[in-house]
Amino acid sequence: MMRAGTFLDLLRSSPVQELGHVARCRGIVVVAPHQDDESLGCGGLIAQAALLGLDVRIVFISDGAGSHPNSQAYPPDRLRALRQAEACSAALILGLPPEKLSFLRLPDRHVPHDGADAAEAVRCIASLVDECHASMILTSWIEDPHCDHKAAFHLSVAAARQAAVTPDVHAYVVWGWTLSPDTEIGQTQGRGWRLDVSAQSEVKARAIAAHASQLTDMIDDDPSAFRLDEEMLERFRGRYEYFIEVSHDAQT
């Protein structure tokens, strides 16, 4: 087994790649477990791809309604609509119009790995891959310590197998950066690569800020609510975004 600290140190020093080379000038499908993961984990890549004229699609897996479970002002239906509107605003900042986004609305904190709903999610992701002739799916890392992130990984690998155009799968790290260095992770971690997104840093920051429900006290009637703290946000303000190649043989 490998320890998380060792692997993440290797990832931080992995080779720098050009997006046009990795994407082979074809489409990209970004799979986001929640509305904000796309901006945090690969907002710079999305903005860069849009500037290159690549056909980028974003699939939001969960409905996002689990971040403030005890709010009376924002019950699930209202919170779901707010999270979707924030995602649309963030995507527009990154260069994508609303028609490039898909919302699967699976239950936040309970995204399934299997069963009928999971199979439909796989079908939807694979359909988008074929529609934009994607060369790559970007998804959350299997080692991210969040059940929805793990589920999104499994759904993405299954979709890559199902799609006709056979895209590569690459994982981005969100909550994995918070793992204890001594945490044991899977033996088969793919090669890493970095993308220089310094030219997109301001745009990425604005896209992250568009997810105001996750960063501010705009919903102030649930003391147990989720909120991204400054320490976490600082992890996504650097020059590079980091990605991990995933084998289609990864366990699903």
N, C-alpha and C positions, 0 to 999 in steps of 0.2 A: 504494500500500500504506500501511497505517497501522502505527505502532509501538505495541508493547504498553504502554509506559509512558503514552502519550497516551490510549489507549483505557481503561486501568484507572483513570487519573485522572478521566476523564469518568464512568466507572461509579461511582466513589466519591461523585460529586456529582449522581448521577441523581435523578429525582423519587422521593419517598417515596409508596408506594401502600398502600392498605388491602387485606388479603388477600381479604376477602369480595368486594370489587369485582373484583379480578383473576380470582379463581376463579369468579365469578358463582354462588356458593353451590352449586357442583356438586362432583363428585369430583376427586381429584388422584392421578396416578400418578407416583411418584418412581422414577427409574431410577438405580441406584447401580452403578458399575463394580465396586466392592469393598465389603466389609462394613466400613464406617467413613465412606465418602464421604457417605452420607446424613446422618450426624450432623454432620460437619464443614461440608458445603456448605449444608445446609438443615434442620438439626435444629430451629432455632427456628421455621421455617415449619411443619414437621410438627407440632410441639407446639401451635402456634397454631391450625392447621387442626383438630386433634383437639378442642381446646376449643370451636371453633365448630361442632362436630358434622359436619364434612365427611367424606365417605367417602375416606380416604387409603389407598392401596396402595403398597408398596415392592417393587420388583423388583431383586434382586441378580443381576448379570449373571455375574460370575466366581465361581469356587469359593473364592477367597481363599487357596489353598494354595501360592502362590508367594512369600509373605513371608519364609519361613524355609526355603529349599530344601535346606539342608545339615543340618538338625536331625535327630538320631537319635531324640530323645525324642518329637518331633512329626513323624512321617512324614506324607505328604500326606493320608491318610484321617483321621488324628487331628486334624491342623491344620484340615482342612475342617470337621470337626464342631465344633471349638472356635470358629472364626470364625462359623459359623452360630449357635451358642449365644450368642456375644457380640452378634450382630446382633439376636437376639430380645430379649435383656436391654435393649439400647439402645432398641429400638422400644417396649418396654413402658414404659420411663421417659418416652418422648416421648408416650405415650398410645395406642399401637397394640398390640393383641393379636397373637399369632403367626399367627393365621389371615389377617391382612392382609398377610402377607409371602409372597413367592415367591422361590425360589432356583433359578436356571437352571443353575448349576454348570458354566459354560463354563470352559475352562482359563485360570487366572490368568496374565497376561502374554501370552496368545495368543488373546484373544477375537476371533473372526472378524468381518470386515466383510461377507462374502458366503458363499455356499454353503449347504448344507442346514441346518447348525446355526444359522447366522445367520437363515435364513428362519423356522426354528422359533421362535427368540427373538423375532423381529418379530411372529409370530403370537401368541405368549403375551402380549406387551406390549399389542398391539391388543385382544386379548380382555379383558384387565383394564380397559382404557380403556372399552370398551363396557359391561362389567359394572357399573362404578361411575358410568357416564355422566360421565366425566371431562371437565372443561373445559380441563385443562392437563396436559401431561407436563413434569416437571422432569428434566433430564438433565445430564450433565457437558458442559463447554464443549469445543467442537471444538479450541480452541487449547491446552487443557491438555497439557503435554508428557509424556503417558503414552499408550502405544498402546491400552490398554484403555479409557481415557477417550474417546479419539477414536472407537473402535469403538462404545461405548455411545451416543455422540451419533448416529452414522449409523443404528444400530438404532432409536433413538427417533424420528428423523425419518421413517424408513420406516414405523414403526408408526402414526404420526400420519396418514400418507397412507392407510394400510390400514383404520384404524378407521372404524366407521360414524358415530360422533358428531363426528368432525373436531375434535380438541382443539388448542388452541394449544400450542406448544413453547417452553419457557423453559430456558435453560442456567444452571447455577450454576458458580462458579469454585472449583477446589481447587488444583491444582498450577500453574494459570495465574498465581497471585499470585507465584510464584517466577521468572517469566520476566524476563530482562534487559530493561530499559526500551527498549533499541534493537532488540529482536526484532521483525521484521516479521510482521504477522498478516494474515489475509484482508481483502480490501477490503470485503466486505459483512458488517459486524458490526451486529446489530440494536440497537434502542434498549434502554437499561438502565433498571432501576428498583430501588429499595431497599425492604426491609421492616424496620420497627422491631421487633426481637425482644428488646428490653431486658427485658421482663417474663418472657421465657423463658430468660434467660441461665443461671440456676442449673440448670434442667432440661437445657438443652443441654450444659452442662459435665458433668453426671452421665452423659448419654448417651455423650459422647465417651469419658469415663473407662471406660465399660463395655467398650470395645474394648482391654482390657488387654494383649493379645498384641502390639498395635501401638505401645503407649506405654511398656511396662515391660520388665524383664528376666525376666519369667516363663518365657520360653523362652531359656535361657542357654547353649545348646550350639551356636550358629551365629554366629560372629563377623561374618559377612557379612550378617546378617539386616537386614531393613528395620525402622526405628523412627522414629516421628514425633518430631521434636525440639521443644524449647520454642519456638524461633523460629517454626516452622511452626504450632504450636498457637496462638500468640498472634494469628495472623491471623484466627482464628475466634472471638475473645472480644469482639468489638466490639458496638456497639449495633445494627448493621445486618447483614442478609444481602443479597447482591447477585445480581441475575438479569438475563439478557439475552434479549430476544425473538428467536426464531428463525423464519425463514420456512420454510414447507413446501417451498419451492423450493430450500432449501439442498442443496448437492451431496451425494449419497449414493452 
